[in-house]
């Protein structure tokens, strides 16, 4: 096992330690931690409780979402309640605790939480990890610090205010005395927990706000990090699952004779999603799959008649009122119809967004060991509580009998939920042995939970100067998985219309409408979810309004933002400050040199675009993009991003998230999922060409200094980057591009770049 500062030690793929030392050291420290100071953080983040030695085993009563423990050796253990999939939570969360607790962040041990009564909310989604845990973890660290200081002060007979905590010790400067945390935990555990412990201010921070490299980075790049595909258990088998090529189809018949004759193939078992070929190794499982696949007969159902053209027709019919579906709207300000009547001019446009796949580098996989009385699972999942609950339901077990070990995720993006994990549970039940289900790349591409296809019709009524008086955005799309078929409540519409109903511009009358269309494929969350297609349409249309008014697109946006007050946005109806977005937009323009080149670059085939948004009502983001077109090809040349995400915990992590978001957006501009006879046509990266290293532009990120509470960064830059690049490509091509992905036929420049 490695030694060294910042190494991550992994046991069974679920336990990590960010500490110099050996795994033996870590196990020894963990074993005695029950005798130390244990702080539980309530799920709501409203209070902090203490557990003493006597009640350390009854943490369930406090229902925490994270645990901070200071053990008798002075070690600090943070139980991480979020899945690590590249966003850096295993790096940022310890920084928060270490800052307030006054310990070296390298001394904080990390333990991955497992779902259960103590940890009811371990889901990782919506760029909410830092936002939801910042205050609870800060209070936990500060409470522990104050209790340790009070214990030391009582021992010395001095006032707590005359003492200070520093790097895992309590100091009394006047006398020169000091005590390590380990010497104080017993006395500290007997003290009352401060209800509102004083938090360090940003001027006192020595960790938060400073660059910190990913704690698990070295082991990831060296191949030592443990993902679910790396986990091995005694007697385990491997399975490959044959699924109906058309979503919703069912199995009619199959012949396993040829498959079971292959050495190593143990069983071909029907499971709810298809046929599991279970074998001693992956080669035998894949060989058996190939043999039995030729014999399978499916009832493909009605979706077998659906193609991409069918879907485009359905969307158009819905927008034209011929689809039979209801229109549900969210409105802001004055009546749109009345405002439209007063407009000097009306401007209309349609925008389209294709189905998109997740295509993570690590194909889906999971390992399950289902027994008659218990089940243990190893999976890189964003929804461990959902996995536990559904596995328990299927097996007829109590949830407490199902253990879900969360490993590193090789890319999540909203895809890693429950379905593939439950396949492993079903296969294990059939085989009566531990089984690891491995998806192939074509499996991953053709049985995804796709980002929805959508068609947008936008209309604005403008005054004589070109300023909008009324705005109507009608969207026909398919609802994502958790919303499909549900009543169109305001809460659901705020999600389906995210980035549309809460677009940031101060327009007197705004209406956003959603028309649901049936989907022939499964739909799920996709990095930045509905904001991608909605913000793409909104920001493209704003550019069109600026052009119609003869205005610079950046200055046009500023005129609709600066001094225009607040509004509510996002799923939580958060209060949004337009001036904060205007400052971010101005910063992006300044750093990109917009004033020097503006929107009037005259080099044929090159263009500059801008976009801005407040993601989910919390994170303010603006991007200026430079792009070029020629020969039916396009390229993003430079991306300048400015963000206000509140207090920056780890600026290096923020920059990494922006760069990843840009790569994600650029991939979306070059990829699509198409259907033929109900089947997804794409199978590999060859026909779903995600961004290559050679095509990655330079990315500059500028973070606004702020003392506001921190917000998320994993998703917010994605739709803004997508829209900014599309606006740049439109300028370079000399015509408005309104479809994602980019159609090469639209790229021949017909004029100068704008």
Secondary structure, DSSP 8 states (H G I E B T S, - for coil): ---STT-EEEETTTEEEESSS-HHHHHHHHHHGGGSEEEEEETTSS-EEEE-TTTGGGGGGG-EEEEEEE-TTS-EEEEE-S--SSS-HHHHHHHHHHHHHT--GGGEEEEE---BTTB------TT-HHHHHHHHHHHHHHHHHHHHHHHHHHHHTS-GGG-EEETTEEEETTTTEEEEGGGTHHHHHTS---TT-----GGG-SSTTS----TTHHHHHHT-S-BGGG---TT-EEEEEEE-SBTT-EEEE---HHHHTSTTEEEEEEETTEEEEEESSHHHHHHHHHHHHTT-EEE--GGGG--HHHHHHHHHHHHTT-S---EEEEEEES-HHHHHHH-SEEEEEEEEE-BB----SS--EEEEEE-SS-EEEEE--S-HHHHHHHHHHHHT--GGGEEEEE-B-S--TT--SSHHHHHHHHHHHHHTS-EEEE--HHHHHHS--BB--EEEEEEEEE-TTS-EEEEEEEEEE---TTTTTS---HHHHHHHTTTTTT--S--SEEEEEEEE---SS-B---TTTTHHHHHHHHHHHHHHHHHHHT--HHHHHHHTTTT--EEEETTTTEEEEHHHHHHHHHHHHHHHTHHHHTT----BTEEEEEEEEEETTTEEEEEEEEEEEETTEEEEEEEEEEEE-SS-S-HHHHHHHHHHHHHHHHHHTT--B-EETTEE---STTTS----GGG--EEEEEE----S-----SSHHHHHHHHHHHHHHHHHHTS---EES--GGG-S--SB--
